[in-house]
Amino acid sequence: MSKLFKNFVGIDISKSWFDITLIAMQSSVRPLHQQFAQTADGYKALLDWLQLHQAAINNETLFCLEYTGIYNTGLVNFLVHHSAAIWIEMPLRIKKAGGLERGSDDRSASCKIAWYALRYHDQAKLWKPADTSIEKIKHLIAQRERVVNTLKLLTVPAQELIDCGCIGEGNMVLKLQQPVIKALQKTKLQIESVINKIIKQDEQLNHTVELLQSVNGIGKVTATALLVYTKGFTAFNNAKELACYCGVVPFNKTSGSSVKYKPSVSPFANMKLKKLLHLCAMSALQNDSEMKAYFERKLLEGKNKMSIINAIRNKLIHRVFAVIRDNRRYEDNYVRPCA
């Protein structure tokens, strides 16, 4: 990121308010702090406050904030509307860059984010809004996941009662909550129907999902999730970046000549995508002869089963990126033409 910024705004967002810390690179004035309400009036008051301190929303001001889910949606949309330079960073990166700290509050958090933006602005990756349809699907699949988790919370304990021999008690619990379960199952189907409708109405999204599903093992749910988390495959430059994001790339860990650990995947990953890819890998083992042969060959070499499955997840990601890159459906034993 080569753009030169003169003002750095750190934002710490809560449900009802957000704290702002402004640091001017060329000023000797100490960082300025202010708190605003998470409302339309609060956003307008932010504009007035910035203008008062000669830091208008323009290409010389960098706004940095942590990703906080739905809480940052309103402010981010407001800043996007005013063409602001926005950097949405992982909270863990900011935390580790801050060094040792004892205690924290909203004011100090916004100050730490502002200093982080000043120190690392040359590495900033400016945030770009996703397609409107993708944003709608994102909220819908999040709600679908909540419904699925609720169904599990209701049905699994009751089934465990039956499995443990408490058949009467288990059936009683299932009977009592049956209306709720049916309603949730209906809601789940309705959400999936709306998602499918949105995808079919957008020619490009529909085409992308069809390409993804041409890869053996990739189903509709995983294809939709990949579409959302990659912002239509614009958030990652290559398959390896996406594989790291999904937590399927093993990393070495050594120190000196004596401390050596087995390569392992990082826990810092999108666990939702990782879980879906695991299911896809198991499906590919059943339906893809190449993957099945690879699994059996690695087993004979003495490789760990989970290590092989992780490699299959990685292979699926590379196949997914290949079909998007070449804009063509997946084919077994396909050979790319020479340039």
Secondary structure, DSSP 4 states (H G I P E B T S, - for coil): --PPPSEEEEEEE-SSEEEEEEEETT--SPPEEEEEESSHHHHHHHHHHHHHTT--SSTTEEEEEE--GGGGHHHHHHHHHTT-EEEEE-HHHHHHHT-S-S---HHHHHHHHHHHHHHHGGG-----PPPHHHHHHHHHHHHHHHHHHHHHHHHHHHHHHHHTT-HHHHHHHHHHHHHHHHHHHHHHHHHHHHHHHHHHHSHHHHHHHHHHHTSTT--HHHHHHHHHHTTTTTS-SSHHHHHHHTT-SEEEEEETTTEEEEEEE-S-S-HHHHHHHHHHHHHHHHH-HHHHHHHHHHHHTT--HHHHHHHHHHHHHHHHHHHHHHTS---TT--PPP-
